[in-house]
Amino acid sequence: MNKTSEFDIAGSAVSDMRVAITGAAGSLAADIIPALLEACVELVCVDRTKPAKDLGLEWHICSINDRDALKAAFVGCDAVVHLAGIPLEDEWERILENNIDGTQAVLDTALHAGINKVVLASSIHATGFVGIPADEAVPADVRVRPNTFYGVSKAALEALGSYYHDRYAMNVICLRIASRFSEPQNVRMLSTWLSPEDAGRLFIAALGPQATGFRTIWGVSRNARGYLSAEAGEAIGFHALDDAEVFAEQISEEAESNPLAAESQWDRKYLGGVFSSDEPPLQPYSIDNQEPHQTEGSNK
Ligand SMILES: NC(=O)c1ccc[n+]([C@@H]2O[C@H](COP(=O)([O-])OP(=O)(O)OC[C@H]3O[C@@H](n4cnc5c(N)ncnc54)[C@H](O)[C@@H]3O)[C@@H](O)[C@H]2O)c1
């Protein structure tokens, strides 16, 4: 397959890879699956549910905590993209089961299937209590300072990835995704937005040959107001193209009448925004222009 793709920025490096993608029925997966297919990646989908639209892909309906089912899904795969999990704050028991035990099951099953590349969906909330610096970019390996149980689960996901790398030489790329949305929803996202197209570029780069070892990478677009360093992403071949600034006028007009679009004091203080406030929301804000799934992106 010689097809060139706007997403396949690392050349044909990911073409013909067979990749298992967990959480394949989710909203982030809906953004990146077209990019992966365009880059000629063969996908094996894993989720406990199926999306409304049949994508015509190999599908394994199971929990990621079902290791036998995961083992069957991972046969012949070159890499795993692990997205499945609870994408926002929840009760500890559910977070523990789905996000922490589930991630360990994915990494361990990948190891025993002989897979040596796993891309993990981490989150900016693993570092939610990191302060926003006045005039420098936050490096992608800034230490974890989670702001919620959800953030703790992403810190644990990164720690598990680090463990499987150090002990078993697995290549584990943790993507600290900021605000993945079709369009920025509020003033904060003018800094933290990750466009759907850049999300595709990010995951392709993470699967590519430059992404080796254990790394944490910011999942963020090239936003003029951004404060998350692009350096680690550039090093693996992730060159974001989109800039939230094109929505700046629209967002500031919206912010005049809609407090959810305005910038809060927490947005100015911490990477985790309102999730780092005294009362982190359990449920996403209600925003008119919602994604098909409500995710942490809703109030990022
Ligand atoms: N969307 C964002 O802005 C964003 C930001 C940072 C991190 N992330 C991370 O990216 C990943 C995907 O997020 P999303 O927005 O697509 O969420 P989503 O809720 O739309 O998708 C998650 C998918 O995982 C599946 N799932 C959950 N637990 C499972 C389990 N135990 N077994 C099998 N399937 C299970 C769900 O059925 C769902 O289809 C999550 O890990 C999330 O934490 C997302």
The ligand as an SDF file (V2000), in Angstrom:
LIG
                    3D

 44 48  0  0  0  0  0  0  0  0999 V2000
  -11.6190   13.2580   25.0900 N   0  0  0  0  0  0  0  0  0  0  0  0
  -10.6900   13.9380   25.7290 C   0  0  0  0  0  0  0  0  0  0  0  0
  -10.6190   15.1740   25.6830 O   0  0  0  0  0  0  0  0  0  0  0  0
   -9.6670   13.2090   26.5320 C   0  0  0  0  0  0  0  0  0  0  0  0
   -8.7060   13.9420   27.2080 C   0  0  0  0  0  0  0  0  0  0  0  0
   -7.7380   13.2700   27.9380 C   0  0  0  0  0  0  0  0  0  0  0  0
   -7.7460   11.8880   27.9760 C   0  0  0  0  0  0  0  0  0  0  0  0
   -8.7070   11.1960   27.3420 N   0  0  0  0  0  0  0  0  0  0  0  0
   -8.6860    9.7380   27.4480 C   0  0  0  0  0  0  0  0  0  0  0  0
   -8.9100    9.1460   26.1740 O   0  0  0  0  0  0  0  0  0  0  0  0
   -9.6260    7.9300   26.3330 C   0  0  0  0  0  0  0  0  0  0  0  0
  -10.8570    7.9500   25.4510 C   0  0  0  0  0  0  0  0  0  0  0  0
  -11.6820    9.0260   25.8550 O   0  0  0  0  0  0  0  0  0  0  0  0
  -13.0510    9.3440   25.1220 P   0  0  0  0  0  0  0  0  0  0  0  0
  -13.2560   10.7980   25.2250 O   0  0  0  0  0  0  0  0  0  0  0  0
  -13.0840    8.6930   23.8020 O   0  0  0  0  0  0  0  0  0  0  0  0
  -14.0670    8.6070   26.1140 O   0  0  0  0  0  0  0  0  0  0  0  0
  -15.3810    7.7980   25.7130 P   0  0  0  0  0  0  0  0  0  0  0  0
  -16.1420    7.5830   26.9810 O   0  0  0  0  0  0  0  0  0  0  0  0
  -16.0550    8.4270   24.5670 O   0  0  0  0  0  0  0  0  0  0  0  0
  -14.7870    6.3930   25.2320 O   0  0  0  0  0  0  0  0  0  0  0  0
  -14.2910    5.4470   26.1310 C   0  0  0  0  0  0  0  0  0  0  0  0
  -14.6350    4.0830   25.5800 C   0  0  0  0  0  0  0  0  0  0  0  0
  -14.0640    3.1040   26.4410 O   0  0  0  0  0  0  0  0  0  0  0  0
  -15.0020    2.0530   26.6090 C   0  0  0  0  0  0  0  0  0  0  0  0
  -14.7070    1.4060   27.8840 N   0  0  0  0  0  0  0  0  0  0  0  0
  -14.6630    1.9900   29.1020 C   0  0  0  0  0  0  0  0  0  0  0  0
  -14.3470    1.0810   30.0230 N   0  0  0  0  0  0  0  0  0  0  0  0
  -14.1780   -0.0970   29.3660 C   0  0  0  0  0  0  0  0  0  0  0  0
  -13.8350   -1.4070   29.7730 C   0  0  0  0  0  0  0  0  0  0  0  0
  -13.6150   -1.7160   31.0630 N   0  0  0  0  0  0  0  0  0  0  0  0
  -13.7390   -2.3790   28.8340 N   0  0  0  0  0  0  0  0  0  0  0  0
  -13.9810   -2.0930   27.5280 C   0  0  0  0  0  0  0  0  0  0  0  0
  -14.3190   -0.8720   27.0760 N   0  0  0  0  0  0  0  0  0  0  0  0
  -14.4120    0.1130   28.0010 C   0  0  0  0  0  0  0  0  0  0  0  0
  -16.3690    2.7110   26.5740 C   0  0  0  0  0  0  0  0  0  0  0  0
  -17.3730    1.7720   26.1940 O   0  0  0  0  0  0  0  0  0  0  0  0
  -16.1460    3.8100   25.5420 C   0  0  0  0  0  0  0  0  0  0  0  0
  -16.5320    3.3940   24.2460 O   0  0  0  0  0  0  0  0  0  0  0  0
   -9.9230    7.7930   27.8130 C   0  0  0  0  0  0  0  0  0  0  0  0
   -8.9550    6.9600   28.4010 O   0  0  0  0  0  0  0  0  0  0  0  0
   -9.7890    9.2070   28.3310 C   0  0  0  0  0  0  0  0  0  0  0  0
   -9.4610    9.2360   29.6920 O   0  0  0  0  0  0  0  0  0  0  0  0
   -9.6830   11.8150   26.6250 C   0  0  0  0  0  0  0  0  0  0  0  0
  1  2  1  0
  2  3  2  0
  2  4  1  0
  4  5  1  0
  4 44  2  0
  5  6  2  0
  6  7  1  0
  7  8  2  0
  8  9  1  0
  8 44  1  0
  9 10  1  0
  9 42  1  0
 10 11  1  0
 11 12  1  0
 11 40  1  0
 12 13  1  0
 13 14  1  0
 14 15  2  0
 14 16  1  0
 14 17  1  0
 17 18  1  0
 18 19  2  0
 18 20  1  0
 18 21  1  0
 21 22  1  0
 22 23  1  0
 23 24  1  0
 23 38  1  0
 24 25  1  0
 25 26  1  0
 25 36  1  0
 26 27  1  0
 26 35  1  0
 27 28  2  0
 28 29  1  0
 29 30  1  0
 29 35  2  0
 30 31  1  0
 30 32  2  0
 32 33  1  0
 33 34  2  0
 34 35  1  0
 36 37  1  0
 36 38  1  0
 38 39  1  0
 40 41  1  0
 40 42  1  0
 42 43  1  0
M  CHG  2   8   1  16  -1
M  END
$$$$
